[in-house]
Amino acid sequence: MPHTPENCKEVFAMLSQYLDLELPSDDCQAIEEHLAGCAPCMEFLESLKKTVKLCHECQPSTVPAPLTPEARRELEGAWKKMLERRGG
Ligand SMILES: [Zn+2]
């Protein structure tokens, strides 16, 4: 996967599923390959992991839930800013 802003957006679209381990392994591999060559996406994934972990820690008795729409919007905003910063 070449590292273009378009691909970064595709990766972002799959990331929450990726974190929930819901992606087929082919897609997981594509994401991991992209992340390996794309520092901004890797950084973003690290912050996403922290966010998800925090959510789970807040609700230890519940089954891990997908990101809330609010959290997703926040992450999307952060993602767009990140893409703007790198000039994409
Ligand atoms: Zn990327």
PDB file of the backbone (N, CA, C, O) and the ligand in Angstrom, with CONECT records:
HET     ZN  A 101       1
ATOM      1  N   MET A   1       0.847  -1.197   0.000  1.00  0.00           N
ATOM      2  CA  MET A   1       0.000   0.000   0.000  1.00  0.00           C
ATOM      3  C   MET A   1       0.881   1.246   0.000  1.00  0.00           C
ATOM      4  O   MET A   1       1.648   1.453   0.941  1.00  0.00           O
ATOM      5  N   PRO A   2       0.788   2.082  -1.039  1.00  0.00           N
ATOM      6  CA  PRO A   2       1.601   3.308  -1.027  1.00  0.00           C
ATOM      7  C   PRO A   2       1.087   4.268   0.049  1.00  0.00           C
ATOM      8  O   PRO A   2      -0.064   4.180   0.478  1.00  0.00           O
ATOM      9  N   HIS A   3       1.947   5.172   0.470  1.00  0.00           N
ATOM     10  CA  HIS A   3       1.587   6.048   1.581  1.00  0.00           C
ATOM     11  C   HIS A   3       1.098   7.391   1.071  1.00  0.00           C
ATOM     12  O   HIS A   3       1.861   8.354   0.996  1.00  0.00           O
ATOM     13  N   THR A   4      -0.165   7.446   0.727  1.00  0.00           N
ATOM     14  CA  THR A   4      -0.783   8.686   0.284  1.00  0.00           C
ATOM     15  C   THR A   4      -1.869   9.054   1.286  1.00  0.00           C
ATOM     16  O   THR A   4      -2.348   8.195   2.026  1.00  0.00           O
ATOM     17  N   PRO A   5      -2.259  10.318   1.313  1.00  0.00           N
ATOM     18  CA  PRO A   5      -3.328  10.705   2.245  1.00  0.00           C
ATOM     19  C   PRO A   5      -4.587   9.869   2.036  1.00  0.00           C
ATOM     20  O   PRO A   5      -5.303   9.591   2.997  1.00  0.00           O
ATOM     21  N   GLU A   6      -4.869   9.464   0.798  1.00  0.00           N
ATOM     22  CA  GLU A   6      -6.053   8.649   0.538  1.00  0.00           C
ATOM     23  C   GLU A   6      -5.949   7.321   1.278  1.00  0.00           C
ATOM     24  O   GLU A   6      -6.915   6.859   1.885  1.00  0.00           O
ATOM     25  N   ASN A   7      -4.779   6.719   1.220  1.00  0.00           N
ATOM     26  CA  ASN A   7      -4.599   5.451   1.911  1.00  0.00           C
ATOM     27  C   ASN A   7      -4.652   5.632   3.417  1.00  0.00           C
ATOM     28  O   ASN A   7      -5.162   4.777   4.140  1.00  0.00           O
ATOM     29  N   CYS A   8      -4.116   6.761   3.885  1.00  0.00           N
ATOM     30  CA  CYS A   8      -4.193   7.033   5.318  1.00  0.00           C
ATOM     31  C   CYS A   8      -5.660   7.068   5.759  1.00  0.00           C
ATOM     32  O   CYS A   8      -6.009   6.565   6.828  1.00  0.00           O
ATOM     33  N   LYS A   9      -6.507   7.664   4.929  1.00  0.00           N
ATOM     34  CA  LYS A   9      -7.932   7.734   5.280  1.00  0.00           C
ATOM     35  C   LYS A   9      -8.553   6.340   5.290  1.00  0.00           C
ATOM     36  O   LYS A   9      -9.368   6.019   6.155  1.00  0.00           O
ATOM     37  N   GLU A  10      -8.161   5.521   4.325  1.00  0.00           N
ATOM     38  CA  GLU A  10      -8.676   4.146   4.297  1.00  0.00           C
ATOM     39  C   GLU A  10      -8.252   3.394   5.552  1.00  0.00           C
ATOM     40  O   GLU A  10      -9.037   2.663   6.158  1.00  0.00           O
ATOM     41  N   VAL A  11      -7.000   3.590   5.921  1.00  0.00           N
ATOM     42  CA  VAL A  11      -6.497   2.928   7.117  1.00  0.00           C
ATOM     43  C   VAL A  11      -7.290   3.392   8.330  1.00  0.00           C
ATOM     44  O   VAL A  11      -7.668   2.593   9.187  1.00  0.00           O
ATOM     45  N   PHE A  12      -7.535   4.703   8.387  1.00  0.00           N
ATOM     46  CA  PHE A  12      -8.299   5.236   9.508  1.00  0.00           C
ATOM     47  C   PHE A  12      -9.676   4.587   9.581  1.00  0.00           C
ATOM     48  O   PHE A  12     -10.153   4.241  10.661  1.00  0.00           O
ATOM     49  N   ALA A  13     -10.309   4.425   8.419  1.00  0.00           N
ATOM     50  CA  ALA A  13     -11.658   3.854   8.382  1.00  0.00           C
ATOM     51  C   ALA A  13     -11.667   2.436   8.946  1.00  0.00           C
ATOM     52  O   ALA A  13     -12.674   1.979   9.486  1.00  0.00           O
ATOM     53  N   MET A  14     -10.536   1.744   8.815  1.00  0.00           N
ATOM     54  CA  MET A  14     -10.488   0.344   9.266  1.00  0.00           C
ATOM     55  C   MET A  14      -9.931   0.201  10.685  1.00  0.00           C
ATOM     56  O   MET A  14      -9.989  -0.873  11.284  1.00  0.00           O
ATOM     57  N   LEU A  15      -9.382   1.321  11.217  1.00  0.00           N
ATOM     58  CA  LEU A  15      -8.619   1.181  12.460  1.00  0.00           C
ATOM     59  C   LEU A  15      -9.446   0.697  13.651  1.00  0.00           C
ATOM     60  O   LEU A  15      -8.972  -0.114  14.446  1.00  0.00           O
ATOM     61  N   SER A  16     -10.691   1.196  13.778  1.00  0.00           N
ATOM     62  CA  SER A  16     -11.447   0.800  14.962  1.00  0.00           C
ATOM     63  C   SER A  16     -11.782  -0.686  14.900  1.00  0.00           C
ATOM     64  O   SER A  16     -11.791  -1.375  15.920  1.00  0.00           O
ATOM     65  N   GLN A  17     -12.059  -1.174  13.684  1.00  0.00           N
ATOM     66  CA  GLN A  17     -12.284  -2.615  13.528  1.00  0.00           C
ATOM     67  C   GLN A  17     -11.000  -3.386  13.816  1.00  0.00           C
ATOM     68  O   GLN A  17     -11.002  -4.456  14.424  1.00  0.00           O
ATOM     69  N   TYR A  18      -9.909  -2.791  13.351  1.00  0.00           N
ATOM     70  CA  TYR A  18      -8.603  -3.409  13.572  1.00  0.00           C
ATOM     71  C   TYR A  18      -8.348  -3.581  15.061  1.00  0.00           C
ATOM     72  O   TYR A  18      -7.892  -4.633  15.510  1.00  0.00           O
ATOM     73  N   LEU A  19      -8.651  -2.524  15.826  1.00  0.00           N
ATOM     74  CA  LEU A  19      -8.433  -2.584  17.275  1.00  0.00           C
ATOM     75  C   LEU A  19      -9.370  -3.584  17.941  1.00  0.00           C
ATOM     76  O   LEU A  19      -9.016  -4.195  18.949  1.00  0.00           O
ATOM     77  N   ASP A  20     -10.552  -3.749  17.384  1.00  0.00           N
ATOM     78  CA  ASP A  20     -11.492  -4.724  17.936  1.00  0.00           C
ATOM     79  C   ASP A  20     -11.207  -6.135  17.430  1.00  0.00           C
ATOM     80  O   ASP A  20     -11.918  -7.080  17.768  1.00  0.00           O
ATOM     81  N   LEU A  21     -10.166  -6.267  16.620  1.00  0.00           N
ATOM     82  CA  LEU A  21      -9.787  -7.563  16.045  1.00  0.00           C
ATOM     83  C   LEU A  21     -10.917  -8.150  15.215  1.00  0.00           C
ATOM     84  O   LEU A  21     -11.119  -9.364  15.187  1.00  0.00           O
ATOM     85  N   GLU A  22     -11.651  -7.272  14.538  1.00  0.00           N
ATOM     86  CA  GLU A  22     -12.771  -7.730  13.719  1.00  0.00           C
ATOM     87  C   GLU A  22     -12.410  -7.793  12.238  1.00  0.00           C
ATOM     88  O   GLU A  22     -13.215  -8.219  11.410  1.00  0.00           O
ATOM     89  N   LEU A  23     -11.203  -7.369  11.919  1.00  0.00           N
ATOM     90  CA  LEU A  23     -10.823  -7.329  10.509  1.00  0.00           C
ATOM     91  C   LEU A  23     -10.334  -8.693  10.042  1.00  0.00           C
ATOM     92  O   LEU A  23      -9.689  -9.421  10.797  1.00  0.00           O
ATOM     93  N   PRO A  24     -10.644  -9.034   8.796  1.00  0.00           N
ATOM     94  CA  PRO A  24     -10.028 -10.227   8.213  1.00  0.00           C
ATOM     95  C   PRO A  24      -8.508 -10.050   8.213  1.00  0.00           C
ATOM     96  O   PRO A  24      -8.011  -8.927   8.126  1.00  0.00           O
ATOM     97  N   SER A  25      -7.780 -11.152   8.311  1.00  0.00           N
ATOM     98  CA  SER A  25      -6.339 -11.030   8.497  1.00  0.00           C
ATOM     99  C   SER A  25      -5.663 -10.344   7.310  1.00  0.00           C
ATOM    100  O   SER A  25      -4.619  -9.715   7.482  1.00  0.00           O
ATOM    101  N   ASP A  26      -6.238 -10.452   6.111  1.00  0.00           N
ATOM    102  CA  ASP A  26      -5.667  -9.758   4.956  1.00  0.00           C
ATOM    103  C   ASP A  26      -5.659  -8.254   5.168  1.00  0.00           C
ATOM    104  O   ASP A  26      -4.674  -7.578   4.873  1.00  0.00           O
ATOM    105  N   ASP A  27      -6.796  -7.725   5.696  1.00  0.00           N
ATOM    106  CA  ASP A  27      -6.896  -6.299   5.936  1.00  0.00           C
ATOM    107  C   ASP A  27      -5.966  -5.878   7.062  1.00  0.00           C
ATOM    108  O   ASP A  27      -5.338  -4.822   6.992  1.00  0.00           O
ATOM    109  N   CYS A  28      -5.877  -6.704   8.101  1.00  0.00           N
ATOM    110  CA  CYS A  28      -4.955  -6.435   9.204  1.00  0.00           C
ATOM    111  C   CYS A  28      -3.544  -6.279   8.665  1.00  0.00           C
ATOM    112  O   CYS A  28      -2.811  -5.365   9.043  1.00  0.00           O
ATOM    113  N   GLN A  29      -3.184  -7.185   7.780  1.00  0.00           N
ATOM    114  CA  GLN A  29      -1.836  -7.157   7.243  1.00  0.00           C
ATOM    115  C   GLN A  29      -1.602  -5.883   6.438  1.00  0.00           C
ATOM    116  O   GLN A  29      -0.540  -5.267   6.524  1.00  0.00           O
ATOM    117  N   ALA A  30      -2.606  -5.498   5.658  1.00  0.00           N
ATOM    118  CA  ALA A  30      -2.489  -4.273   4.865  1.00  0.00           C
ATOM    119  C   ALA A  30      -2.290  -3.073   5.779  1.00  0.00           C
ATOM    120  O   ALA A  30      -1.469  -2.202   5.493  1.00  0.00           O
ATOM    121  N   ILE A  31      -3.035  -3.025   6.872  1.00  0.00           N
ATOM    122  CA  ILE A  31      -2.898  -1.922   7.824  1.00  0.00           C
ATOM    123  C   ILE A  31      -1.510  -1.938   8.444  1.00  0.00           C
ATOM    124  O   ILE A  31      -0.845  -0.906   8.535  1.00  0.00           O
ATOM    125  N   GLU A  32      -1.082  -3.117   8.868  1.00  0.00           N
ATOM    126  CA  GLU A  32       0.222  -3.193   9.526  1.00  0.00           C
ATOM    127  C   GLU A  32       1.344  -2.793   8.578  1.00  0.00           C
ATOM    128  O   GLU A  32       2.314  -2.151   8.982  1.00  0.00           O
ATOM    129  N   GLU A  33       1.204  -3.181   7.310  1.00  0.00           N
ATOM    130  CA  GLU A  33       2.214  -2.778   6.328  1.00  0.00           C
ATOM    131  C   GLU A  33       2.218  -1.270   6.135  1.00  0.00           C
ATOM    132  O   GLU A  33       3.275  -0.647   6.035  1.00  0.00           O
ATOM    133  N   HIS A  34       1.028  -0.694   6.083  1.00  0.00           N
ATOM    134  CA  HIS A  34       0.933   0.756   5.934  1.00  0.00           C
ATOM    135  C   HIS A  34       1.556   1.447   7.146  1.00  0.00           C
ATOM    136  O   HIS A  34       2.342   2.383   7.000  1.00  0.00           O
ATOM    137  N   LEU A  35       1.198   0.979   8.338  1.00  0.00           N
ATOM    138  CA  LEU A  35       1.694   1.601   9.568  1.00  0.00           C
ATOM    139  C   LEU A  35       3.213   1.520   9.648  1.00  0.00           C
ATOM    140  O   LEU A  35       3.876   2.443  10.121  1.00  0.00           O
ATOM    141  N   ALA A  36       3.748   0.401   9.178  1.00  0.00           N
ATOM    142  CA  ALA A  36       5.197   0.209   9.264  1.00  0.00           C
ATOM    143  C   ALA A  36       5.940   1.282   8.471  1.00  0.00           C
ATOM    144  O   ALA A  36       7.079   1.618   8.795  1.00  0.00           O
ATOM    145  N   GLY A  37       5.292   1.825   7.425  1.00  0.00           N
ATOM    146  CA  GLY A  37       5.960   2.825   6.605  1.00  0.00           C
ATOM    147  C   GLY A  37       5.392   4.218   6.761  1.00  0.00           C
ATOM    148  O   GLY A  37       5.774   5.123   6.019  1.00  0.00           O
ATOM    149  N   CYS A  38       4.483   4.412   7.713  1.00  0.00           N
ATOM    150  CA  CYS A  38       3.789   5.692   7.827  1.00  0.00           C
ATOM    151  C   CYS A  38       3.788   6.127   9.285  1.00  0.00           C
ATOM    152  O   CYS A  38       2.904   5.749  10.054  1.00  0.00           O
ATOM    153  N   ALA A  39       4.784   6.924   9.659  1.00  0.00           N
ATOM    154  CA  ALA A  39       4.934   7.331  11.058  1.00  0.00           C
ATOM    155  C   ALA A  39       3.697   8.045  11.611  1.00  0.00           C
ATOM    156  O   ALA A  39       3.290   7.751  12.736  1.00  0.00           O
ATOM    157  N   PRO A  40       3.076   8.980  10.857  1.00  0.00           N
ATOM    158  CA  PRO A  40       1.897   9.658  11.413  1.00  0.00           C
ATOM    159  C   PRO A  40       0.780   8.678  11.758  1.00  0.00           C
ATOM    160  O   PRO A  40       0.128   8.821  12.792  1.00  0.00           O
ATOM    161  N   CYS A  41       0.553   7.681  10.898  1.00  0.00           N
ATOM    162  CA  CYS A  41      -0.497   6.701  11.182  1.00  0.00           C
ATOM    163  C   CYS A  41      -0.132   5.866  12.407  1.00  0.00           C
ATOM    164  O   CYS A  41      -0.987   5.555  13.237  1.00  0.00           O
ATOM    165  N   MET A  42       1.136   5.513  12.508  1.00  0.00           N
ATOM    166  CA  MET A  42       1.588   4.739  13.656  1.00  0.00           C
ATOM    167  C   MET A  42       1.358   5.513  14.948  1.00  0.00           C
ATOM    168  O   MET A  42       0.859   4.968  15.932  1.00  0.00           O
ATOM    169  N   GLU A  43       1.733   6.810  14.930  1.00  0.00           N
ATOM    170  CA  GLU A  43       1.511   7.667  16.098  1.00  0.00           C
ATOM    171  C   GLU A  43       0.034   7.726  16.429  1.00  0.00           C
ATOM    172  O   GLU A  43      -0.367   7.652  17.591  1.00  0.00           O
ATOM    173  N   PHE A  44      -0.771   7.863  15.376  1.00  0.00           N
ATOM    174  CA  PHE A  44      -2.203   7.981  15.587  1.00  0.00           C
ATOM    175  C   PHE A  44      -2.764   6.702  16.198  1.00  0.00           C
ATOM    176  O   PHE A  44      -3.617   6.749  17.084  1.00  0.00           O
ATOM    177  N   LEU A  45      -2.281   5.568  15.721  1.00  0.00           N
ATOM    178  CA  LEU A  45      -2.757   4.298  16.247  1.00  0.00           C
ATOM    179  C   LEU A  45      -2.412   4.185  17.731  1.00  0.00           C
ATOM    180  O   LEU A  45      -3.208   3.682  18.524  1.00  0.00           O
ATOM    181  N   GLU A  46      -1.207   4.660  18.104  1.00  0.00           N
ATOM    182  CA  GLU A  46      -0.815   4.605  19.514  1.00  0.00           C
ATOM    183  C   GLU A  46      -1.789   5.406  20.369  1.00  0.00           C
ATOM    184  O   GLU A  46      -2.189   4.958  21.444  1.00  0.00           O
ATOM    185  N   SER A  47      -2.177   6.612  19.886  1.00  0.00           N
ATOM    186  CA  SER A  47      -3.105   7.416  20.678  1.00  0.00           C
ATOM    187  C   SER A  47      -4.492   6.791  20.677  1.00  0.00           C
ATOM    188  O   SER A  47      -5.229   6.880  21.658  1.00  0.00           O
ATOM    189  N   LEU A  48      -4.837   6.159  19.561  1.00  0.00           N
ATOM    190  CA  LEU A  48      -6.130   5.472  19.484  1.00  0.00           C
ATOM    191  C   LEU A  48      -6.176   4.310  20.487  1.00  0.00           C
ATOM    192  O   LEU A  48      -7.173   4.104  21.178  1.00  0.00           O
ATOM    193  N   LYS A  49      -5.082   3.566  20.544  1.00  0.00           N
ATOM    194  CA  LYS A  49      -5.008   2.445  21.494  1.00  0.00           C
ATOM    195  C   LYS A  49      -5.191   2.941  22.925  1.00  0.00           C
ATOM    196  O   LYS A  49      -5.895   2.329  23.728  1.00  0.00           O
ATOM    197  N   LYS A  50      -4.529   4.088  23.230  1.00  0.00           N
ATOM    198  CA  LYS A  50      -4.653   4.644  24.577  1.00  0.00           C
ATOM    199  C   LYS A  50      -6.094   5.023  24.853  1.00  0.00           C
ATOM    200  O   LYS A  50      -6.623   4.750  25.931  1.00  0.00           O
ATOM    201  N   THR A  51      -6.733   5.660  23.866  1.00  0.00           N
ATOM    202  CA  THR A  51      -8.132   6.077  24.030  1.00  0.00           C
ATOM    203  C   THR A  51      -9.016   4.875  24.294  1.00  0.00           C
ATOM    204  O   THR A  51      -9.844   4.891  25.204  1.00  0.00           O
ATOM    205  N   VAL A  52      -8.837   3.831  23.493  1.00  0.00           N
ATOM    206  CA  VAL A  52      -9.663   2.636  23.633  1.00  0.00           C
ATOM    207  C   VAL A  52      -9.413   1.980  24.982  1.00  0.00           C
ATOM    208  O   VAL A  52     -10.347   1.534  25.649  1.00  0.00           O
ATOM    209  N   LYS A  53      -8.140   1.923  25.380  1.00  0.00           N
ATOM    210  CA  LYS A  53      -7.789   1.317  26.658  1.00  0.00           C
ATOM    211  C   LYS A  53      -8.448   2.093  27.796  1.00  0.00           C
ATOM    212  O   LYS A  53      -9.001   1.507  28.727  1.00  0.00           O
ATOM    213  N   LEU A  54      -8.376   3.433  27.703  1.00  0.00           N
ATOM    214  CA  LEU A  54      -8.994   4.254  28.725  1.00  0.00           C
ATOM    215  C   LEU A  54     -10.488   3.975  28.802  1.00  0.00           C
ATOM    216  O   LEU A  54     -11.044   3.864  29.894  1.00  0.00           O
ATOM    217  N   CYS A  55     -11.138   3.863  27.657  1.00  0.00           N
ATOM    218  CA  CYS A  55     -12.568   3.581  27.638  1.00  0.00           C
ATOM    219  C   CYS A  55     -12.865   2.272  28.355  1.00  0.00           C
ATOM    220  O   CYS A  55     -13.802   2.176  29.148  1.00  0.00           O
ATOM    221  N   HIS A  56     -12.048   1.268  28.059  1.00  0.00           N
ATOM    222  CA  HIS A  56     -12.270  -0.034  28.682  1.00  0.00           C
ATOM    223  C   HIS A  56     -12.037   0.030  30.180  1.00  0.00           C
ATOM    224  O   HIS A  56     -12.726  -0.633  30.955  1.00  0.00           O
ATOM    225  N   GLU A  57     -11.048   0.844  30.586  1.00  0.00           N
ATOM    226  CA  GLU A  57     -10.765   0.937  32.014  1.00  0.00           C
ATOM    227  C   GLU A  57     -11.878   1.653  32.764  1.00  0.00           C
ATOM    228  O   GLU A  57     -12.144   1.379  33.934  1.00  0.00           O
ATOM    229  N   CYS A  58     -12.529   2.590  32.049  1.00  0.00           N
ATOM    230  CA  CYS A  58     -13.636   3.310  32.676  1.00  0.00           C
ATOM    231  C   CYS A  58     -14.816   2.389  32.946  1.00  0.00           C
ATOM    232  O   CYS A  58     -15.581   2.608  33.886  1.00  0.00           O
ATOM    233  N   GLN A  59     -14.960   1.362  32.121  1.00  0.00           N
ATOM    234  CA  GLN A  59     -16.113   0.477  32.246  1.00  0.00           C
ATOM    235  C   GLN A  59     -15.632  -0.969  32.326  1.00  0.00           C
ATOM    236  O   GLN A  59     -15.873  -1.766  31.419  1.00  0.00           O
ATOM    237  N   PRO A  60     -14.954  -1.294  33.414  1.00  0.00           N
ATOM    238  CA  PRO A  60     -14.315  -2.616  33.493  1.00  0.00           C
ATOM    239  C   PRO A  60     -15.311  -3.767  33.496  1.00  0.00           C
ATOM    240  O   PRO A  60     -14.954  -4.894  33.151  1.00  0.00           O
ATOM    241  N   SER A  61     -16.562  -3.496  33.883  1.00  0.00           N
ATOM    242  CA  SER A  61     -17.512  -4.606  33.999  1.00  0.00           C
ATOM    243  C   SER A  61     -18.268  -4.856  32.704  1.00  0.00           C
ATOM    244  O   SER A  61     -19.008  -5.834  32.594  1.00  0.00           O
ATOM    245  N   THR A  62     -18.086  -3.973  31.717  1.00  0.00           N
ATOM    246  CA  THR A  62     -18.824  -4.157  30.469  1.00  0.00           C
ATOM    247  C   THR A  62     -17.946  -4.817  29.414  1.00  0.00           C
ATOM    248  O   THR A  62     -16.718  -4.760  29.476  1.00  0.00           O
ATOM    249  N   VAL A  63     -18.589  -5.429  28.470  1.00  0.00           N
ATOM    250  CA  VAL A  63     -17.880  -6.009  27.336  1.00  0.00           C
ATOM    251  C   VAL A  63     -17.240  -4.870  26.545  1.00  0.00           C
ATOM    252  O   VAL A  63     -17.859  -3.819  26.379  1.00  0.00           O
ATOM    253  N   PRO A  64     -16.004  -5.059  26.051  1.00  0.00           N
ATOM    254  CA  PRO A  64     -15.407  -4.009  25.229  1.00  0.00           C
ATOM    255  C   PRO A  64     -16.355  -3.581  24.120  1.00  0.00           C
ATOM    256  O   PRO A  64     -16.793  -4.393  23.304  1.00  0.00           O
ATOM    257  N   ALA A  65     -16.663  -2.289  24.107  1.00  0.00           N
ATOM    258  CA  ALA A  65     -17.622  -1.774  23.126  1.00  0.00           C
ATOM    259  C   ALA A  65     -16.884  -1.063  22.023  1.00  0.00           C
ATOM    260  O   ALA A  65     -15.760  -0.598  22.213  1.00  0.00           O
ATOM    261  N   PRO A  66     -17.521  -0.977  20.854  1.00  0.00           N
ATOM    262  CA  PRO A  66     -16.914  -0.155  19.799  1.00  0.00           C
ATOM    263  C   PRO A  66     -16.842   1.291  20.257  1.00  0.00           C
ATOM    264  O   PRO A  66     -17.530   1.684  21.199  1.00  0.00           O
ATOM    265  N   LEU A  67     -16.012   2.080  19.593  1.00  0.00           N
ATOM    266  CA  LEU A  67     -15.902   3.489  19.933  1.00  0.00           C
ATOM    267  C   LEU A  67     -17.273   4.158  19.867  1.00  0.00           C
ATOM    268  O   LEU A  67     -18.087   3.854  18.995  1.00  0.00           O
ATOM    269  N   THR A  68     -17.511   5.070  20.803  1.00  0.00           N
ATOM    270  CA  THR A  68     -18.750   5.839  20.734  1.00  0.00           C
ATOM    271  C   THR A  68     -18.671   6.786  19.537  1.00  0.00           C
ATOM    272  O   THR A  68     -17.579   7.123  19.078  1.00  0.00           O
ATOM    273  N   PRO A  69     -19.832   7.215  19.032  1.00  0.00           N
ATOM    274  CA  PRO A  69     -19.807   8.178  17.918  1.00  0.00           C
ATOM    275  C   PRO A  69     -19.022   9.433  18.288  1.00  0.00           C
ATOM    276  O   PRO A  69     -18.339  10.009  17.441  1.00  0.00           O
ATOM    277  N   GLU A  70     -19.114   9.860  19.548  1.00  0.00           N
ATOM    278  CA  GLU A  70     -18.386  11.052  19.995  1.00  0.00           C
ATOM    279  C   GLU A  70     -16.888  10.826  19.889  1.00  0.00           C
ATOM    280  O   GLU A  70     -16.158  11.657  19.349  1.00  0.00           O
ATOM    281  N   ALA A  71     -16.436   9.689  20.413  1.00  0.00           N
ATOM    282  CA  ALA A  71     -15.007   9.388  20.379  1.00  0.00           C
ATOM    283  C   ALA A  71     -14.534   9.277  18.941  1.00  0.00           C
ATOM    284  O   ALA A  71     -13.433   9.709  18.598  1.00  0.00           O
ATOM    285  N   ARG A  72     -15.380   8.692  18.104  1.00  0.00           N
ATOM    286  CA  ARG A  72     -15.021   8.511  16.702  1.00  0.00           C
ATOM    287  C   ARG A  72     -14.867   9.871  16.018  1.00  0.00           C
ATOM    288  O   ARG A  72     -13.933  10.084  15.246  1.00  0.00           O
ATOM    289  N   ARG A  73     -15.801  10.791  16.311  1.00  0.00           N
ATOM    290  CA  ARG A  73     -15.720  12.124  15.719  1.00  0.00           C
ATOM    291  C   ARG A  73     -14.457  12.834  16.180  1.00  0.00           C
ATOM    292  O   ARG A  73     -13.771  13.475  15.383  1.00  0.00           O
ATOM    293  N   GLU A  74     -14.153  12.719  17.468  1.00  0.00           N
ATOM    294  CA  GLU A  74     -12.950  13.349  18.000  1.00  0.00           C
ATOM    295  C   GLU A  74     -11.712  12.812  17.294  1.00  0.00           C
ATOM    296  O   GLU A  74     -10.821  13.568  16.907  1.00  0.00           O
ATOM    297  N   LEU A  75     -11.675  11.499  17.134  1.00  0.00           N
ATOM    298  CA  LEU A  75     -10.529  10.876  16.486  1.00  0.00           C
ATOM    299  C   LEU A  75     -10.438  11.286  15.023  1.00  0.00           C
ATOM    300  O   LEU A  75      -9.346  11.493  14.493  1.00  0.00           O
ATOM    301  N   GLU A  76     -11.592  11.402  14.377  1.00  0.00           N
ATOM    302  CA  GLU A  76     -11.597  11.836  12.987  1.00  0.00           C
ATOM    303  C   GLU A  76     -11.049  13.240  12.859  1.00  0.00           C
ATOM    304  O   GLU A  76     -10.301  13.543  11.930  1.00  0.00           O
ATOM    305  N   GLY A  77     -11.432  14.111  13.813  1.00  0.00           N
ATOM    306  CA  GLY A  77     -10.916  15.479  13.816  1.00  0.00           C
ATOM    307  C   GLY A  77      -9.414  15.491  13.991  1.00  0.00           C
ATOM    308  O   GLY A  77      -8.703  16.212  13.290  1.00  0.00           O
ATOM    309  N   ALA A  78      -8.930  14.687  14.932  1.00  0.00           N
ATOM    310  CA  ALA A  78      -7.493  14.611  15.186  1.00  0.00           C
ATOM    311  C   ALA A  78      -6.768  14.078  13.959  1.00  0.00           C
ATOM    312  O   ALA A  78      -5.673  14.522  13.614  1.00  0.00           O
ATOM    313  N   TRP A  79      -7.406  13.120  13.315  1.00  0.00           N
ATOM    314  CA  TRP A  79      -6.816  12.503  12.122  1.00  0.00           C
ATOM    315  C   TRP A  79      -6.683  13.529  10.996  1.00  0.00           C
ATOM    316  O   TRP A  79      -5.642  13.611  10.344  1.00  0.00           O
ATOM    317  N   LYS A  80      -7.751  14.316  10.769  1.00  0.00           N
ATOM    318  CA  LYS A  80      -7.719  15.313   9.702  1.00  0.00           C
ATOM    319  C   LYS A  80      -6.646  16.347   9.968  1.00  0.00           C
ATOM    320  O   LYS A  80      -5.923  16.753   9.057  1.00  0.00           O
ATOM    321  N   LYS A  81      -6.541  16.782  11.239  1.00  0.00           N
ATOM    322  CA  LYS A  81      -5.495  17.753  11.590  1.00  0.00           C
ATOM    323  C   LYS A  81      -4.122  17.168  11.297  1.00  0.00           C
ATOM    324  O   LYS A  81      -3.233  17.840  10.774  1.00  0.00           O
ATOM    325  N   MET A  82      -3.976  15.885  11.651  1.00  0.00           N
ATOM    326  CA  MET A  82      -2.696  15.229  11.426  1.00  0.00           C
ATOM    327  C   MET A  82      -2.368  15.235   9.930  1.00  0.00           C
ATOM    328  O   MET A  82      -1.230  15.501   9.544  1.00  0.00           O
ATOM    329  N   LEU A  83      -3.359  14.942   9.094  1.00  0.00           N
ATOM    330  CA  LEU A  83      -3.133  14.910   7.657  1.00  0.00           C
ATOM    331  C   LEU A  83      -2.793  16.311   7.125  1.00  0.00           C
ATOM    332  O   LEU A  83      -1.950  16.464   6.240  1.00  0.00           O
ATOM    333  N   GLU A  84      -3.468  17.330   7.685  1.00  0.00           N
ATOM    334  CA  GLU A  84      -3.187  18.700   7.255  1.00  0.00           C
ATOM    335  C   GLU A  84      -1.761  19.087   7.613  1.00  0.00           C
ATOM    336  O   GLU A  84      -1.056  19.716   6.824  1.00  0.00           O
ATOM    337  N   ARG A  85      -1.347  18.700   8.817  1.00  0.00           N
ATOM    338  CA  ARG A  85      -0.001  19.058   9.282  1.00  0.00           C
ATOM    339  C   ARG A  85       1.077  18.473   8.366  1.00  0.00           C
ATOM    340  O   ARG A  85       2.110  19.101   8.134  1.00  0.00           O
ATOM    341  N   ARG A  86       0.829  17.272   7.851  1.00  0.00           N
ATOM    342  CA  ARG A  86       1.860  16.685   7.010  1.00  0.00           C
ATOM    343  C   ARG A  86       1.717  17.117   5.555  1.00  0.00           C
ATOM    344  O   ARG A  86       2.407  16.594   4.681  1.00  0.00           O
ATOM    345  N   GLY A  87       0.826  18.068   5.293  1.00  0.00           N
ATOM    346  CA  GLY A  87       0.741  18.670   3.974  1.00  0.00           C
ATOM    347  C   GLY A  87      -0.026  17.844   2.962  1.00  0.00           C
ATOM    348  O   GLY A  87       0.102  18.072   1.759  1.00  0.00           O
ATOM    349  N   GLY A  88      -0.834  16.872   3.430  1.00  0.00           N
ATOM    350  CA  GLY A  88      -1.588  16.066   2.496  1.00  0.00           C
ATOM    351  C   GLY A  88      -2.847  16.828   2.148  1.00  0.00           C
ATOM    352  O   GLY A  88      -3.663  16.347   1.361  1.00  0.00           O
TER     353      GLY A  88
HETATM  354 ZN    ZN A 101      -0.676   6.637   6.725  1.00  0.00          ZN2+
END
